[in-house]
Amino acid sequence: MHAIGPRVNVFFTHLMTMTFVLVAIGSSFSYMQLRKSSPIVDLRMSEMSFLRQLQREKCDQAYIKFDLDADFRKMWSWNINHMYVYVVAEYQSSTHTRNEVVVWDSILSGRQDALIARKGQYNKYSLKDHGYGLRNTPVTLKFKYNILPYMGPLFYGEEGQTSFNVPANYTSRSVSFA
């Protein structure tokens, strides 16, 4: 016990144990803060730019415009590294009972990015249904987010949604939902 090797081993074991305890305490406080607060989200569908059939890919494709106001500033804390926010289109088709397509996303890297105000935002990724099942279908847009902390578990949430019906016929012009 008086040799230098066992003493160094005991010191570093104690140091690592205390580090893990402090990380667990810090991440639990951060997690409790996230559980108590929620973002303010307003998601509205504004128009469908067009709905078309892609023969080569054998699918329906739609482009939409939506309005998004989201405020994550209350949720931002010292333990948040990034937030991944995204809009998902959910619908049901004859071939699949549940379809989820991410149509827009963004990564928030700081408190300065935590306020999102998008008017007339086009979808970043096209809304495609493989199998021509998008026409005359009710679609729900949902706003979801993932919080990636410096330490501790990941936090997932869903806050705003809006619904619309896809037209029954293919269109080459905008269809307004306002």
N, C-alpha and C positions, 0 to 999 in steps of 0.2 A: 504493500500500500504506500510505501514511502518512495517508490521509484517514480520517475517523471512520467512514464508511459501511462500508468493507471490514473494518475492525477489529471493529465491532459484529457484522457478519455472521459472521466467523470465531469470535468469542466464543460466539454463540448456537448455531452449528452444533456446536461442541465441547461445549457444555452439553447439547444435545439428544442427541448421540451418547452421552455418558456416562450420561444418564438412561436411554436405551434399553438400554445394557449392564447397568446396575444392575437394571432391571426384569427382564431376561432371567435374570440370575444369581439374583435373589430368587425368581422363579417356578419356576426349575428346582429349587432346594432344596426349595421347598414341594411340588412335584410328586413328588420322590423320597421325601419323608416320607409322602405319601399312598400311594405304591406299596408302602411297607414295612408300613403298618399297615392294619388292616381293622376294621370295627365288630363288636361282639358282638350277634348278632341271634337271637332265638327267636320264631318265628311258628308259632302253632297254631290250627287251626280248631276252634271250640267248638260251634257249632250253625248250622243253617239255619232262619231264622225262618219263612219261607214261600216257596213257589214258585207263581206264578200266571201265567195267560195273559191278556194284555191284547188284547182283540179290536180296539179302536179303533186301536192302534198296530201290531197284527199282530206281537206279539213275546212272548217269555217273559221274566219278571222274577223275580229271586230276591233275597232279603235274607238276609245272613249275619252271623254274629258270630264274631269271632276274638280271640285273645289275642296281644299283641305286646309283647316286651321288647327294646329296642335301646339300645345304649350307644355313642355317637359321641364321647365325651369324649376318648379317646386320639387321635382323628383331628383334633380341632379345633386350629387353629394361628392364627398372626397374619395369615395371608393368606386366611382363609376369611371370606367375607362372609355367605353363606347356604348352607344345605343344603336341598334339596328331597327329601323322602322320600315314598315312595308304595308302595301294595300293588296289584299287578296280578293279575287273574284271567285265566289262559290256558287255553284249551280248543279243541277241534276240533269242527266241526259238518259236516253234510252239504253245506252251501253254501260254506263257507270252511275251508281247511285250517289256518289260524292265526287265532285270535281273541284279542285282548288288550284287557281292559277295566280301567281304573283304578277301583278301588272305594274307596280311601281315600288321602288325601294330607295332608301338613303341611309347613310351612316352618319350619326351625329357624334362629333369628336370632342365637343366641349359645351359649356353652358351657353356660349355665344351662338351655337347651332341649335339650341334646344327649343327655339320658337320657329315653327314652320307655318308659313302663310303662302299657299299656292292657289291661285285663281286660274281656272281654265287649264289645269295641268293635264297634258296628254299622257296616256299610259306609256311607260318606258318599255315595257315588254308587251307584245301583242297578245290579245285574248284569243287563244286558239282552242278549238275543240276538234280533236281527231275523230272523224266519223260523222260530220255534218249534223251535230246535235245542238247547235247553238241557237238556231232560229226559233222564235216564239217560246223562249225559255226565260223564266224569272231568274235574275242574277242578283246576288247580294254582295256588295263591296264591304269588306271589313278592314279596319285599321288595326294592325297588330304590331307589337314591339318586343324586342329581346334586349335585355340589359346585360352587358358584359362587365362585371366588376373587376377590379384589380385582384381581389381575393374573395373567396366565398362562392356560393352557388350562383348559377345563371338564373335570371328572373324573366319570366315570360308574361305578357299581358295582351289584352284585346280591349279596345275602348269604344270605337265608334263604328257605325255601319249605316248603309243606305241601300235601298233596293230599287231595281228597275226591270222592265221587261224588254227583252231583245225583240226587234220587229220580226214579223213572220216572213217577210220577203227581204231579199238582198237589197241593199241600198248603195247608192253612190254619192249621196249627199247627207248632210248632218240631220239628225233627228234630235230635237230639243226636249229635255225633260223638266225644264224650269216652269 
